[in-house]
């Protein structure tokens, strides 16, 4: 049986970061579907009707209203959640439920994270 292409979400308001992550995902997984959104509402609209999501890079907004519901929606689709810290100077706070991408990140860091989380 042929597996359908993987699906990814990149959720950040920073367009350059989103494009960089999308290009790295395409390098890692040619043919993958990469959805980009600047806020959770736009991401939810893009995912409406989607049964599966393999991995989501999400700007860290823990503590904000609606965060747990949004992450829960991603997790029900099977997504591995990768938190993107809010700024380069602070590492993401510990969160046993999710992976974290340190900033500033390199292509190699993202590729390693993808390999470990999806193939490892």
C-alpha positions in Angstrom: 0.0 0.0 0.0 1.3 3.4 -0.9 1.5 6.0 1.9 0.1 9.4 1.0 2.5 12.3 1.3 3.1 13.7 4.7 1.4 16.9 5.8 3.1 19.6 7.7 2.0 22.9 9.2 4.2 26.0 9.8 2.5 28.5 12.1 4.4 31.7 12.7 3.8 35.4 11.9 7.3 35.7 10.6 7.2 35.1 6.9 10.9 34.5 6.4 11.0 31.9 9.2 7.9 30.2 7.6 9.5 30.1 4.2 12.8 28.8 5.6 11.1 26.0 7.4 8.9 25.2 4.4 12.0 24.9 2.2 13.8 22.7 4.7 10.7 20.4 4.9 10.6 20.2 1.1 14.3 19.2 1.2 13.7 16.6 3.8 10.4 15.3 2.4 9.9 16.1 -1.4 6.3 15.9 -2.3 5.0 16.7 1.2 2.2 19.1 1.7 3.3 22.2 3.7 0.6 24.5 5.0 1.6 27.9 6.2 -0.4 30.2 8.5 0.2 33.3 10.4 -2.3 32.7 13.3 -4.2 29.8 14.8 -7.5 30.8 13.2 -6.0 30.7 9.7 -4.3 27.4 10.5 -7.6 25.9 11.7 -9.3 27.0 8.5 -6.5 25.4 6.4 -6.9 22.1 8.4 -10.7 22.1 8.2 -11.6 18.6 6.9 -8.0 17.3 7.1 -7.8 13.9 8.7 -4.1 13.8 9.3 -1.2 16.1 10.1 2.2 14.7 10.6 4.1 17.6 12.2 3.4 21.2 13.1 6.0 23.9 13.7 4.1 26.3 16.0 5.1 29.7 17.4 5.1 29.2 21.2 1.9 30.8 22.5 1.4 28.7 25.6 -0.7 30.6 28.1 -2.7 32.5 25.5 -6.5 32.0 25.3 -7.4 29.1 23.0 -3.9 27.6 23.0 -4.8 24.2 24.6 -7.8 23.8 22.3 -5.7 24.6 19.2 -2.9 22.2 20.2 -5.5 19.5 21.0 -6.9 19.9 17.5 -3.4 19.4 16.0 -2.8 16.4 18.2 -6.1 14.7 17.3 -4.8 14.7 13.7 -1.7 12.9 14.9 0.7 15.9 14.7 4.0 16.0 16.4 4.2 19.5 17.8 7.4 21.5 17.6 7.4 24.8 19.5 9.2 27.8 18.0 10.4 30.2 20.8 9.2 33.8 20.7 12.7 35.3 20.4 16.3 34.3 19.7 17.6 35.1 23.2 15.4 32.7 25.2 15.2 29.0 24.8 11.7 27.5 24.9 10.4 26.7 28.4 10.4 23.0 29.3 7.4 21.2 27.9 7.4 17.4 28.1 4.5 17.2 25.6 6.3 18.9 22.7 9.6 19.2 20.9 11.3 22.6 20.6 13.3 24.2 17.9 16.0 26.5 19.4 16.6 29.9 17.7 18.4 30.9 15.8 18.1 27.6 14.0 20.1 26.1 11.1 18.9 23.9 8.3 20.9 21.1 9.8 19.1 21.5 13.1 15.7 21.4 11.4 16.6 18.3 9.3 17.9 16.5 12.4 14.7 17.3 14.3 12.5 16.1 11.4 14.5 12.9 11.1 14.3 12.2 14.9 10.6 13.0 15.2 9.3 11.3 12.1 11.7 8.5 11.3 13.3 7.9 14.6 
